[in-house]
Amino acid sequence: MDSLQVKKIGNFMTQYAIYIVLVVLVIGIALYDPGFLQLSILRDILSQSSTRAIIALGTACILITGGTDLSSGRVVGLTAVVSASMLQMMDYPRRFFPDMPEISIFIPIAIAILAGLVIGIINGVIVAKFRVPPFIATLGTMVMVYGLNSIYFDTKPNESQPIGGLRSEFTNLGQGYIGKDGSFSIPYIVLIALGVAIITWIIFNKTRLGKNMYAIGGNIQAATVSGIHVARNLIYIYAFAGALYGLSGVLEASRTGGATNNYGNMYELDAIAACVVGGVSTSGGIGTVPGVLAGVLIFGVINYGLTFIGVSPYWQLIIKGLIIVAAVGFDIRKYLAKK
């Protein structure tokens, strides 16, 4: 094997490393227990990964600009509580709003997504207009959103009780599926996540906003000199990410059939980890939608697959940590090599 072939193999391994890791994980678990290859298992993994994928896509937008977003998990929690609080069954004994009439499910969903979008705009303004580092800005927002959510969750007559008894047409979004039970079926939540991924791919690759996003992350000074309105584009990007977090909160409440103010806790770290493993550069300017989805699926397979074969949750954390460190180390090496 000559040096040219070795280089080609090396380039192939580098370009498709994330997908190779995913395939190896699935094959390894399947060899240990062939039952892992059942369609029902795949359906469960995809369902559980759907909301995480939408959060990760929003987070990827911010990382590509060279920033970071620590508020995503708490925005998910807030929007889950807001949507669930307005969509309980009329005969449920502990309604959040006892006197609220039955309303269309689309109204609370729209309110929740709008709430996420507004928080995203606030993040964008703090970062773009006041020049606060994204880490600090979104850390502050994360704390404030959790406080706001806890105050709302603690109002009478709820007083911090888990919100349950959600209407079936709402829970059907997260629990329903196309097809017949016991055979091949596709959950609605997976189709929604796929639709969001397609829209995000179009924004990344076919719009001026997407091109500006990569330019800002690649070199913000060069982007400014080339005529890109950096502040305006950053606000748009943070707003879009916030709307995705809001949608994720709605779907998480729908999927689980309830909500508390602790929903979304630590989701931001999982989203950042999935993005990094999926090839989104921590230095900005690099990232793809398929890579992010593959990163989410890797952690989905780890969480579900290792539990399926009886691996301790503590070992799962160690394995996830090693994968994250390896991915970041690989990203830094590529960045230094380019310099």
Rosetta silent file (secondary structure, phi, psi, omega in degrees, C-alpha in Angstrom):
SEQUENCE: MDSLQVKKIGNFMTQYAIYIVLVVLVIGIALYDPGFLQLSILRDILSQSSTRAIIALGTACILITGGTDLSSGRVVGLTAVVSASMLQMMDYPRRFFPDMPEISIFIPIAIAILAGLVIGIINGVIVAKFRVPPFIATLGTMVMVYGLNSIYFDTKPNESQPIGGLRSEFTNLGQGYIGKDGSFSIPYIVLIALGVAIITWIIFNKTRLGKNMYAIGGNIQAATVSGIHVARNLIYIYAFAGALYGLSGVLEASRTGGATNNYGNMYELDAIAACVVGGVSTSGGIGTVPGVLAGVLIFGVINYGLTFIGVSPYWQLIIKGLIIVAAVGFDIRKYLAKK
SCORE:     score description
SCORE:     0.000 S_00000001
   1 L     0.000  117.939 -176.295    0.000    0.000    0.000 S_00000001
   2 L   -80.905  174.123 -175.433    1.633    3.236   -1.187 S_00000001
   3 H   -65.057  -31.571  179.569    1.534    6.596    0.584 S_00000001
   4 H   -65.334  -42.481  178.319   -1.222    7.923   -1.701 S_00000001
   5 H   -65.885  -40.436  177.922   -3.564    5.092   -0.728 S_00000001
   6 H   -61.400  -41.052  179.408   -2.734    5.574    2.938 S_00000001
   7 H   -64.839  -40.925  179.143   -3.529    9.279    2.601 S_00000001
   8 H   -63.466  -42.659  178.591   -6.854    8.508    0.879 S_00000001
   9 H   -64.153  -41.753  178.728   -7.808    6.055    3.629 S_00000001
  10 H   -62.487  -42.363  178.578   -6.789    8.602    6.256 S_00000001
  11 H   -65.332  -39.009  178.902   -8.889   11.325    4.629 S_00000001
  12 H   -64.512  -44.930 -179.978  -11.868    8.960    4.390 S_00000001
  13 H   -63.162  -38.353  179.655  -11.552    7.999    8.045 S_00000001
  14 H   -67.877  -43.971 -176.140  -11.296   11.653    9.046 S_00000001
  15 H   -69.439  -36.172 -174.509  -14.270   12.762    6.941 S_00000001
  16 L  -114.791   22.990 -176.426  -16.584    9.946    7.992 S_00000001
  17 H   -57.849  -42.165 -176.078  -15.232    9.179   11.472 S_00000001
  18 H   -63.121  -38.966 -179.039  -18.489   10.087   13.240 S_00000001
  19 H   -74.703  -33.765  177.007  -20.543    7.723   11.091 S_00000001
  20 H   -64.746  -42.936  178.079  -17.981    4.943   11.446 S_00000001
  21 H   -60.461  -42.511 -179.619  -18.126    5.285   15.239 S_00000001
  22 H   -62.224  -45.860  179.834  -21.934    5.088   15.139 S_00000001
  23 H   -64.286  -42.617  179.977  -21.905    1.930   13.007 S_00000001
  24 H   -62.719  -40.841  177.862  -19.234    0.311   15.193 S_00000001
  25 H   -59.586  -47.875 -179.094  -21.267    1.074   18.331 S_00000001
  26 H   -63.251  -44.983 -179.628  -24.399   -0.517   16.877 S_00000001
  27 H   -63.487  -43.099 -178.945  -22.505   -3.576   15.615 S_00000001
  28 H   -61.514  -45.242  179.959  -20.681   -4.027   18.926 S_00000001
  29 H   -68.374  -38.387 -179.708  -23.883   -3.933   20.997 S_00000001
  30 H   -66.104  -34.975  177.320  -25.706   -6.157   18.480 S_00000001
  31 H   -66.140  -35.330  178.521  -22.942   -8.776   18.657 S_00000001
  32 H   -71.762  -40.288  179.265  -23.341   -8.851   22.429 S_00000001
  33 L  -146.600  100.467 -177.801  -27.138   -9.050   22.185 S_00000001
  34 H   -57.770  -19.138  178.634  -28.737   -9.482   18.707 S_00000001
  35 H   -62.619  -16.095 -179.351  -32.064   -8.358   20.164 S_00000001
  36 H   -66.099  -20.009 -176.813  -30.739   -4.807   19.940 S_00000001
  37 H   -87.234    9.070  177.107  -31.445   -4.813   16.182 S_00000001
  38 L   -66.184  146.425  178.735  -35.221   -4.990   16.630 S_00000001
  39 H   -61.757  -33.569  179.976  -37.196   -2.255   14.883 S_00000001
  40 H   -64.701  -33.878  177.660  -38.905   -1.400   18.169 S_00000001
  41 H   -67.263  -45.620  178.643  -35.497   -0.634   19.717 S_00000001
  42 H   -60.032  -41.564  179.566  -34.574    1.649   16.823 S_00000001
  43 H   -62.390  -41.763  179.975  -37.933    3.397   17.147 S_00000001
  44 H   -65.263  -41.761  179.995  -37.388    3.975   20.877 S_00000001
  45 H   -63.675  -44.547 -179.941  -33.892    5.383   20.324 S_00000001
  46 H   -64.389  -39.993  179.616  -35.118    7.732   17.609 S_00000001
  47 H   -63.732  -45.924 -178.483  -38.058    8.892   19.767 S_00000001
  48 H   -69.376  -26.280 -177.457  -35.855    9.595   22.788 S_00000001
  49 H   -87.918  -12.596 -171.922  -33.262   11.350   20.601 S_00000001
  50 H   -62.687  -50.744 -179.827  -35.714   13.580   18.726 S_00000001
  51 H   -65.999  -36.182  178.371  -36.008   16.413   21.259 S_00000001
  52 H   -64.255  -35.895  179.562  -32.259   16.216   21.941 S_00000001
  53 H   -65.145  -41.523 -179.837  -31.623   16.545   18.204 S_00000001
  54 H   -65.611  -41.452  176.873  -33.707   19.723   17.952 S_00000001
  55 H   -62.193  -44.601 -177.766  -31.883   21.232   20.951 S_00000001
  56 H   -64.357  -36.107  177.753  -28.519   20.238   19.459 S_00000001
  57 H   -64.225  -40.065  175.638  -29.386   21.844   16.120 S_00000001
  58 H   -64.821  -43.162  178.932  -30.125   25.108   17.911 S_00000001
  59 H   -63.756  -36.529  179.601  -26.917   24.839   19.901 S_00000001
  60 H   -59.856  -38.349  178.221  -24.960   24.112   16.711 S_00000001
  61 H   -56.003  -44.615 -177.004  -26.051   27.485   15.302 S_00000001
  62 H   -70.900  -42.989 -179.417  -24.470   29.248   18.262 S_00000001
  63 H   -63.134  -36.963 -179.325  -21.294   27.145   18.268 S_00000001
  64 H   -64.791  -29.932  177.101  -20.731   27.768   14.555 S_00000001
  65 L   -76.599   -4.377 -178.000  -20.699   31.526   15.241 S_00000001
  66 L    94.185    7.558  179.571  -17.903   30.908   17.741 S_00000001
  67 L  -105.161 -163.079  174.866  -20.163   31.230   20.796 S_00000001
  68 L  -152.702  161.074 -177.584  -21.823   28.848   23.205 S_00000001
  69 L  -137.948  108.920  179.400  -25.274   28.566   24.794 S_00000001
  70 L   -94.923   -1.330 -175.009  -25.776   27.339   28.350 S_00000001
  71 L   -91.945   -8.618 -170.444  -29.411   28.437   28.572 S_00000001
  72 H   -58.482  -43.324 -177.998  -30.949   25.849   26.239 S_00000001
  73 H   -62.728  -42.470 -179.014  -31.829   23.279   28.910 S_00000001
  74 H   -72.393  -30.181  174.191  -33.613   25.779   31.137 S_00000001
  75 H   -66.365  -39.322  175.248  -35.506   27.217   28.162 S_00000001
  76 H   -58.762  -44.785  179.785  -36.684   23.673   27.428 S_00000001
  77 H   -62.728  -43.997 -179.560  -37.868   23.392   31.035 S_00000001
  78 H   -63.332  -47.110 -176.623  -39.702   26.721   30.942 S_00000001
  79 H   -71.684  -28.338  174.576  -41.485   26.022   27.660 S_00000001
  80 H   -65.527  -45.217 -179.643  -42.394   22.496   28.760 S_00000001
  81 H   -66.997  -43.225 -178.753  -44.054   23.874   31.905 S_00000001
  82 H   -61.485  -48.531 -178.651  -45.769   26.738   30.058 S_00000001
  83 H   -67.318  -43.521 -178.988  -47.274   24.487   27.375 S_00000001
  84 H   -65.086  -35.550 -176.525  -48.238   21.704   29.806 S_00000001
  85 H   -64.972  -23.276 -177.866  -49.865   24.134   32.258 S_00000001
  86 L  -103.989    2.664 -174.827  -52.393   25.218   29.626 S_00000001
  87 L  -126.988   36.532  175.579  -53.141   21.814   28.118 S_00000001
  88 E   -87.066  155.362  178.144  -54.492   19.744   30.991 S_00000001
  89 L   -64.307  146.970 -176.763  -57.755   17.783   30.757 S_00000001
  90 L   -62.174  -32.392 -177.228  -60.838   19.618   31.938 S_00000001
  91 L   -95.907   10.989  178.882  -61.665   16.941   34.549 S_00000001
  92 L   -71.864  131.555 -172.028  -58.135   16.675   35.946 S_00000001
  93 L   -68.935  -24.701 -177.960  -58.358   17.331   39.730 S_00000001
  94 L  -119.564   65.520  179.556  -55.186   19.454   40.021 S_00000001
  95 L   -73.719  140.607  178.442  -55.390   21.812   37.064 S_00000001
  96 L   -64.671  -42.026  176.073  -52.775   24.576   36.874 S_00000001
  97 L  -120.072   90.875 -173.744  -55.482   26.986   35.700 S_00000001
  98 L   -58.663  -31.314 -174.686  -58.751   25.675   37.196 S_00000001
  99 L   -99.987    4.191 -178.280  -60.960   28.204   35.399 S_00000001
 100 L   -76.026  128.838  176.528  -59.295   28.121   31.989 S_00000001
 101 L   -72.507  165.170  178.732  -61.613   26.866   29.212 S_00000001
 102 L   -69.836  127.368 -178.365  -60.390   24.279   26.730 S_00000001
 103 L  -120.741  165.384  177.399  -58.370   25.997   24.024 S_00000001
 104 L   -60.383  139.765 -178.881  -56.725   24.877   20.810 S_00000001
 105 L   -64.570  -21.134 -176.853  -53.440   23.059   21.458 S_00000001
 106 H   -73.050  -23.041  179.382  -51.736   25.317   18.940 S_00000001
 107 H   -68.024  -53.954  176.606  -52.122   28.402   21.147 S_00000001
 108 H   -61.594  -35.211  178.175  -49.970   27.121   24.076 S_00000001
 109 H   -62.941  -45.048  179.357  -47.523   25.602   21.587 S_00000001
 110 H   -64.619  -39.403  178.918  -47.166   28.953   19.824 S_00000001
 111 H   -63.044  -42.778 -178.954  -46.777   30.761   23.162 S_00000001
 112 H   -64.981  -45.407  179.287  -44.032   28.345   24.257 S_00000001
 113 H   -64.495  -39.834  177.638  -42.109   28.653   20.987 S_00000001
 114 H   -63.517  -38.496  177.765  -42.484   32.446   21.125 S_00000001
 115 H   -62.006  -42.879  177.227  -41.151   32.424   24.700 S_00000001
 116 H   -62.764  -41.199  179.381  -38.090   30.494   23.532 S_00000001
 117 H   -63.279  -42.391  179.781  -37.616   32.912   20.637 S_00000001
 118 H   -62.774  -43.099  178.189  -37.805   35.946   22.951 S_00000001
 119 H   -63.723  -37.977  176.169  -35.190   34.459   25.286 S_00000001
 120 H   -61.787  -42.040  177.702  -33.014   33.791   22.243 S_00000001
 121 H   -61.803  -42.882  178.346  -33.364   37.427   21.180 S_00000001
 122 H   -59.554  -45.137  176.845  -32.382   38.540   24.692 S_00000001
 123 H   -58.816  -45.356 -177.971  -29.289   36.323   24.515 S_00000001
 124 H   -62.960  -41.280  179.475  -28.457   37.704   21.073 S_00000001
 125 H   -65.420  -43.375  179.709  -28.813   41.327   22.174 S_00000001
 126 H   -60.979  -42.228 -178.188  -26.633   40.779   25.264 S_00000001
 127 H   -74.404  -47.364 -171.809  -23.930   39.116   23.166 S_00000001
 128 H   -80.862  -40.416 -174.801  -24.122   41.294   20.047 S_00000001
 129 L   -91.396  -39.218 -177.258  -24.969   44.733   21.435 S_00000001
 130 L   -97.793   -1.144  174.798  -23.422   44.686   24.902 S_00000001
 131 L    58.520   30.378  175.040  -20.434   42.522   23.854 S_00000001
 132 L   -78.963  132.634  178.457  -20.832   40.162   26.817 S_00000001
 133 L   -53.696  136.831 -176.510  -19.025   36.848   26.152 S_00000001
 134 H   -53.635  -36.684  179.988  -21.594   34.191   25.131 S_00000001
 135 H   -59.690  -47.403 -177.852  -20.556   31.877   27.979 S_00000001
 136 H   -71.596  -43.536 -178.081  -21.308   34.541   30.612 S_00000001
 137 H   -59.613  -48.851 -177.190  -24.398   35.912   28.862 S_00000001
 138 H   -77.203  -23.695  172.625  -26.101   32.544   28.501 S_00000001
 139 H   -64.737  -45.105  177.695  -24.977   31.435   31.958 S_00000001
 140 H   -63.497  -43.017  178.521  -26.811   34.425   33.403 S_00000001
 141 H   -63.018  -40.166  179.453  -29.856   33.762   31.235 S_00000001
 142 H   -56.530  -46.896 -178.907  -29.839   30.104   32.279 S_00000001
 143 H   -66.265  -44.131 -178.532  -30.054   31.061   35.967 S_00000001
 144 H   -65.631  -40.861 -179.751  -32.719   33.724   35.385 S_00000001
 145 H   -65.245  -40.037  177.965  -34.901   31.459   33.241 S_00000001
 146 H   -64.298  -40.601  177.372  -34.782   28.720   35.864 S_00000001
 147 H   -63.386  -44.211  178.548  -35.787   31.233   38.533 S_00000001
 148 H   -62.176  -43.644  179.053  -38.642   32.546   36.379 S_00000001
 149 H   -62.532  -41.280 -179.122  -39.807   28.999   35.636 S_00000001
 150 H   -66.615  -38.240  176.808  -39.712   28.059   39.339 S_00000001
 151 H   -63.740  -46.290  179.118  -41.786   31.123   40.293 S_00000001
 152 H   -62.242  -43.443 -177.756  -44.362   30.275   37.623 S_00000001
 153 H   -66.560  -25.883 -175.678  -44.357   26.589   38.635 S_00000001
 154 L   -93.014   -0.501 -178.645  -44.882   27.498   42.298 S_00000001
 155 L   -67.125  152.906  178.767  -47.937   29.710   41.777 S_00000001
 156 L   -74.278  146.007    3.474  -51.220   28.738   43.418 S_00000001
 157 L   -90.328    5.879 -175.662  -52.967   26.359   43.195 S_00000001
 158 L   -69.382  -49.725  177.408  -50.143   24.296   41.672 S_00000001
 159 L    49.829   54.152  172.885  -47.489   25.121   44.291 S_00000001
 160 L    66.598   22.663  173.986  -44.664   23.157   42.643 S_00000001
 161 L   -84.620  141.068  177.252  -46.641   19.965   42.042 S_00000001
 162 L   -53.977  136.472 -178.954  -45.714   18.001   38.882 S_00000001
 163 E   -85.156  121.498  179.774  -48.026   18.946   36.022 S_00000001
 164 L  -134.225 -167.019  178.465  -49.936   15.936   34.697 S_00000001
 165 L    64.263   40.539 -177.325  -53.232   14.976   33.100 S_00000001
 166 E   -75.880  149.221 -177.768  -52.334   16.396   29.696 S_00000001
 167 L   -64.408  144.851 -173.292  -54.863   16.239   26.880 S_00000001
 168 H   -64.746  -34.541 -179.907  -54.549   13.276   24.532 S_00000001
 169 H   -67.579  -23.598  175.904  -54.332   15.393   21.371 S_00000001
 170 H   -81.632  -49.111 -179.815  -51.268   17.059   22.862 S_00000001
 171 H   -64.368  -22.643  179.033  -49.530   13.921   24.144 S_00000001
 172 H   -64.007  -27.317  177.473  -50.198   12.306   20.761 S_00000001
 173 H   -60.191  -40.666 -176.899  -47.589   14.637   19.260 S_00000001
 174 H   -95.708  -18.683 -175.761  -44.862   13.009   21.355 S_00000001
 175 H  -116.150  -15.871 -178.243  -46.284    9.518   21.780 S_00000001
 176 L   -80.403  171.066 -177.331  -48.293    8.863   18.606 S_00000001
 177 E  -157.873  161.763  174.030  -47.021    7.282   15.419 S_00000001
 178 E   -95.289  128.879 -178.413  -47.857    6.439   11.826 S_00000001
 179 E   119.427 -172.811 -178.245  -48.389    2.713   11.280 S_00000001
 180 L  -104.308  142.075  178.429  -49.672   -0.177   13.323 S_00000001
 181 L   -63.290  136.382  179.702  -48.630   -1.027   16.851 S_00000001
 182 L    90.062   -7.101  177.044  -46.353   -4.067   16.976 S_00000001
 183 L  -129.331 -164.720 -178.710  -45.130   -3.581   13.404 S_00000001
 184 L   -65.469  126.928  179.329  -43.166   -0.972   11.487 S_00000001
 185 E  -149.326  155.247 -179.153  -44.236    2.498   12.592 S_00000001
 186 E  -121.183  117.717  179.300  -42.795    6.004   12.585 S_00000001
 187 E   -64.795  143.671  177.434  -43.370    8.256   15.635 S_00000001
 188 H   -58.322  -37.884 -176.289  -44.714   11.726   14.928 S_00000001
 189 H   -63.771  -32.251  176.980  -41.964   13.221   17.070 S_00000001
 190 H   -69.046  -41.185  178.261  -39.318   11.699   14.786 S_00000001
 191 H   -64.450  -38.771  177.716  -41.006   13.203   11.726 S_00000001
 192 H   -63.578  -45.563  179.076  -41.126   16.604   13.453 S_00000001
 193 H   -61.973  -39.529  178.116  -37.412   16.373   14.307 S_00000001
 194 H   -63.982  -41.903  177.195  -36.664   15.364   10.719 S_00000001
 195 H   -61.346  -42.702  177.723  -38.634   18.357    9.438 S_00000001
 196 H   -62.865  -40.455  179.457  -36.702   20.676   11.763 S_00000001
 197 H   -63.102  -40.355  179.403  -33.423   19.135   10.560 S_00000001
 198 H   -65.679  -44.856  178.273  -34.369   19.761    6.916 S_00000001
 199 H   -61.101  -42.701  179.950  -35.317   23.388    7.635 S_00000001
 200 H   -65.101  -40.289  177.993  -32.062   23.880    9.561 S_00000001
 201 H   -61.135  -42.595  178.978  -30.045   22.325    6.708 S_00000001
 202 H   -62.016  -43.930  178.998  -31.677   24.743    4.259 S_00000001
 203 H   -62.416  -44.099 -178.903  -30.851   27.695    6.524 S_00000001
 204 H   -62.369  -41.054 -166.311  -27.254   26.515    6.936 S_00000001
 205 H  -110.305  -17.561 -172.174  -26.613   25.867    3.242 S_00000001
 206 H  -124.647    5.675 -178.605  -29.070   27.839    1.126 S_00000001
 207 L  -123.233  159.367  176.977  -29.636   31.162    2.865 S_00000001
 208 H   -63.904  -37.456  178.928  -27.658   34.347    3.404 S_00000001
 209 H   -59.250  -43.044  179.266  -28.101   33.943    7.168 S_00000001
 210 H   -63.525  -43.895  179.113  -26.406   30.558    7.034 S_00000001
 211 H   -64.058  -40.613  178.164  -23.493   31.870    4.982 S_00000001
 212 H   -65.702  -36.427  179.168  -23.101   34.817    7.345 S_00000001
 213 H   -59.512  -47.714  178.513  -23.203   32.450   10.327 S_00000001
 214 H   -66.236  -37.630 -179.931  -20.222   30.475    9.019 S_00000001
 215 H   -65.062  -43.132  179.575  -18.397   33.672    8.074 S_00000001
 216 H   -62.721  -43.841  179.783  -18.835   35.158   11.560 S_00000001
 217 H   -69.330  -31.893 -179.715  -17.580   31.961   13.183 S_00000001
 218 H   -72.043  -43.963  179.816  -14.670   31.646   10.777 S_00000001
 219 L  -165.630  100.359 -173.766  -13.361   35.183   11.255 S_00000001
 220 H   -66.222  -32.993  178.558  -15.550   37.857   12.787 S_00000001
 221 H   -67.030  -44.169  179.011  -13.190   40.690   11.783 S_00000001
 222 H   -65.200  -37.183  178.532  -13.175   39.573    8.156 S_00000001
 223 H   -63.229  -40.416  179.544  -16.967   39.201    8.246 S_00000001
 224 H   -65.549  -44.814 -179.154  -17.317   42.775    9.499 S_00000001
 225 H   -63.960  -32.985 -178.256  -14.956   44.138    6.842 S_00000001
 226 L   -78.359   -0.671  174.760  -16.845   42.269    4.112 S_00000001
 227 L   100.701    5.725  178.621  -20.032   44.139    4.995 S_00000001
 228 L   -75.717  130.610  176.232  -21.851   41.568    7.138 S_00000001
 229 L   -80.666   90.901 -171.839  -23.984   43.171    9.867 S_00000001
 230 H   -60.162  -48.214 -176.510  -22.603   40.944   12.607 S_00000001
 231 H   -59.858  -47.508 -178.781  -24.838   42.124   15.466 S_00000001
 232 H   -61.905  -43.779 -179.096  -28.060   41.749   13.487 S_00000001
 233 H   -65.960  -38.133  177.709  -27.121   38.280   12.238 S_00000001
 234 H   -62.941  -40.626  178.838  -26.148   37.113   15.723 S_00000001
 235 H   -63.999  -42.532  177.602  -29.536   38.203   17.080 S_00000001
 236 H   -60.328  -42.967 -176.671  -31.302   36.318   14.268 S_00000001
 237 H   -67.475  -44.529  177.913  -29.230   33.195   14.974 S_00000001
 238 H   -64.950  -35.950  178.114  -29.833   33.276   18.727 S_00000001
 239 H   -64.793  -44.215  178.534  -33.552   33.870   18.088 S_00000001
 240 H   -62.017  -44.376  178.265  -33.765   30.846   15.788 S_00000001
 241 H   -60.793  -43.152  179.304  -31.939   28.700   18.347 S_00000001
 242 H   -61.489  -39.917  177.585  -34.308   29.899   21.085 S_00000001
 243 H   -62.926  -38.465  177.172  -37.346   28.981   18.980 S_00000001
 244 H   -65.251  -39.427  176.952  -35.924   25.467   18.542 S_00000001
 245 H   -63.083  -40.011  178.957  -35.453   25.156   22.313 S_00000001
 246 H   -62.173  -44.105  176.681  -39.068   26.250   22.770 S_00000001
 247 H   -61.879  -39.931  178.874  -40.282   23.587   20.341 S_00000001
 248 H   -62.148  -40.111  177.891  -38.150   20.998   22.148 S_00000001
 249 H   -62.649  -42.084  177.353  -39.768   21.898   25.468 S_00000001
 250 H   -59.942  -48.155 -177.610  -43.229   21.439   23.964 S_00000001
 251 H   -68.122  -32.815  178.757  -42.300   18.044   22.519 S_00000001
 252 H   -67.784  -41.346  176.259  -40.627   16.918   25.745 S_00000001
 253 H   -64.514  -40.117  179.706  -43.798   17.673   27.719 S_00000001
 254 H   -66.667  -41.523 -177.420  -45.844   15.899   25.060 S_00000001
 255 H   -67.640  -39.789 -176.273  -43.541   12.868   24.974 S_00000001
 256 H   -92.557  -12.927  178.881  -43.431   12.374   28.751 S_00000001
 257 L    76.049   22.278  179.494  -47.019   13.411   29.445 S_00000001
 258 L  -176.929 -172.506  179.186  -46.110   16.008   32.047 S_00000001
 259 E  -165.488  150.088  169.788  -43.649   18.658   33.160 S_00000001
 260 L  -138.052  171.519 -179.679  -41.803   20.080   36.160 S_00000001
 261 L   -71.470   -8.790  178.067  -39.469   23.042   36.572 S_00000001
 262 L   -93.633    0.937  174.913  -36.506   20.639   36.502 S_00000001
 263 L   -59.820  143.130  177.511  -37.176   19.532   32.940 S_00000001
 264 L    84.136   -0.836 -179.161  -34.238   20.219   30.656 S_00000001
 265 L   -60.357  124.532  178.494  -31.656   20.113   33.443 S_00000001
 266 L    73.267    4.400  178.346  -28.198   19.485   31.921 S_00000001
 267 H   -63.106  -30.515 -178.922  -29.647   19.183   28.406 S_00000001
 268 H   -63.045  -36.269  178.850  -27.383   22.030   27.327 S_00000001
 269 H   -70.987  -38.675  176.076  -24.286   19.970   28.104 S_00000001
 270 H   -63.343  -39.209 -179.635  -25.640   16.974   26.204 S_00000001
 271 H   -66.164  -45.323  178.926  -26.397   19.234   23.239 S_00000001
 272 H   -62.744  -41.995  179.549  -22.914   20.769   23.232 S_00000001
 273 H   -62.428  -44.036  179.949  -21.355   17.308   23.562 S_00000001
 274 H   -63.074  -39.951  178.694  -23.425   15.943   20.654 S_00000001
 275 H   -63.658  -46.782 -178.214  -22.422   18.921   18.496 S_00000001
 276 H   -63.515  -45.882  178.050  -18.721   18.542   19.278 S_00000001
 277 H   -63.500  -31.870  179.984  -18.792   14.798   18.674 S_00000001
 278 L   -82.499    8.501  172.748  -20.731   15.500   15.474 S_00000001
 279 L    97.780    5.166  175.754  -17.949   17.663   14.071 S_00000001
 280 L   -76.728  123.585 -175.751  -19.035   21.176   15.095 S_00000001
 281 L   -73.766  135.288  175.272  -15.847   23.069   15.837 S_00000001
 282 L   -70.634  -13.229  178.631  -15.503   24.685   19.244 S_00000001
 283 L   -90.847   -7.757  179.013  -13.529   27.422   17.466 S_00000001
 284 L    92.981  160.257  173.320  -16.468   28.312   15.204 S_00000001
 285 L    86.942   -7.490 -176.211  -17.024   28.273   11.453 S_00000001
 286 L  -134.937  136.116  176.804  -17.428   24.505   11.034 S_00000001
 287 L   160.419  145.375  179.102  -20.422   22.210   11.458 S_00000001
 288 L  -132.548  154.974  177.842  -23.066   20.291    9.506 S_00000001
 289 H   -65.337  -47.307  177.992  -26.613   19.158   10.220 S_00000001
 290 H   -58.890  -36.625  178.619  -25.917   15.456    9.414 S_00000001
 291 H   -64.460  -42.514  178.595  -22.920   15.530   11.735 S_00000001
 292 H   -62.210  -44.896 -179.988  -24.993   16.969   14.606 S_00000001
 293 H   -62.531  -39.464  177.841  -27.686   14.319   14.092 S_00000001
 294 H   -65.041  -38.976  177.639  -25.046   11.589   14.081 S_00000001
 295 H   -62.308  -41.991  177.551  -23.603   12.981   17.318 S_00000001
 296 H   -63.061  -43.224 -178.998  -27.046   12.892   18.950 S_00000001
 297 H   -65.906  -34.526  177.602  -27.592    9.318   17.756 S_00000001
 298 H   -59.839  -46.921  179.134  -24.222    8.221   19.140 S_00000001
 299 H   -70.546  -30.432  175.287  -25.235    9.355   22.616 S_00000001
 300 H   -65.189  -42.845  178.154  -28.695    7.888   22.088 S_00000001
 301 H   -66.154  -40.624  178.486  -27.173    4.520   21.227 S_00000001
 302 H   -61.928  -50.025 -176.961  -24.810    4.756   24.210 S_00000001
 303 H   -63.076  -47.974 -175.769  -27.603    5.615   26.657 S_00000001
 304 H   -79.803  -46.082 -173.932  -30.101    3.072   25.367 S_00000001
 305 H   -66.349  -44.998 -178.488  -27.741    0.387   24.090 S_00000001
 306 H   -70.132  -32.360  173.372  -25.467    0.116   27.097 S_00000001
 307 H   -66.607  -38.330 -179.335  -28.493    0.084   29.398 S_00000001
 308 H   -60.050  -37.232 -178.830  -29.977   -2.630   27.167 S_00000001
 309 L   -97.135    7.279  171.660  -26.978   -4.902   27.696 S_00000001
 310 L    86.297   21.715  177.772  -26.757   -4.115   31.412 S_00000001
 311 L   -77.668  136.856 -179.289  -23.760   -1.766   31.572 S_00000001
 312 L   -58.024  140.031  177.085  -23.698    0.357   34.733 S_00000001
 313 H   -56.909  -29.447  179.711  -24.795    3.997   34.265 S_00000001
 314 H   -68.313  -39.588  175.817  -21.503    5.059   35.848 S_00000001
 315 H   -67.067  -33.683  176.945  -19.524    3.269   33.145 S_00000001
 316 H   -61.396  -41.331  178.357  -21.776    4.919   30.574 S_00000001
 317 H   -63.652  -40.273  178.728  -20.746    8.333   31.910 S_00000001
 318 H   -63.124  -43.735 -179.782  -17.072    7.375   31.677 S_00000001
 319 H   -64.458  -43.875  178.405  -17.499    6.217   28.078 S_00000001
 320 H   -62.119  -42.135  178.942  -19.389    9.386   27.133 S_00000001
 321 H   -61.893  -42.429  178.649  -16.701   11.523   28.776 S_00000001
 322 H   -63.171  -40.055  178.935  -13.926    9.750   26.875 S_00000001
 323 H   -64.799  -42.006  179.712  -15.753   10.250   23.582 S_00000001
 324 H   -63.384  -48.091 -179.569  -16.239   13.967   24.291 S_00000001
 325 H   -61.335  -43.146  179.524  -12.591   14.509   25.250 S_00000001
 326 H   -62.867  -41.299 -179.420  -11.402   12.577   22.178 S_00000001
 327 H   -65.432  -44.319  179.084  -13.691   14.600   19.891 S_00000001
 328 H   -65.184  -42.500  177.892  -12.534   17.946   21.311 S_00000001
 329 H   -60.211  -40.852  178.289   -8.884   16.848   21.138 S_00000001
 330 H   -65.888  -39.266  179.331   -9.342   15.838   17.507 S_00000001
 331 H   -64.673  -42.919  179.563  -11.003   19.180   16.755 S_00000001
 332 H   -64.789  -40.392  178.584   -8.141   21.127   18.361 S_00000001
 333 H   -61.423  -42.262  178.383   -5.557   19.142   16.401 S_00000001
 334 H   -64.621  -39.062 -179.572   -7.320   19.952   13.137 S_00000001
 335 H   -64.824  -45.258  179.346   -7.502   23.628   14.105 S_00000001
 336 H   -66.719  -34.896  179.648   -3.798   23.802   14.964 S_00000001
 337 H   -64.874  -35.510  178.859   -2.875   21.930   11.785 S_00000001
 338 H   -68.791  -32.314  179.925   -4.662   24.564    9.697 S_00000001
 339 L   -75.634    0.000    0.000   -2.706   27.339   11.430 S_00000001
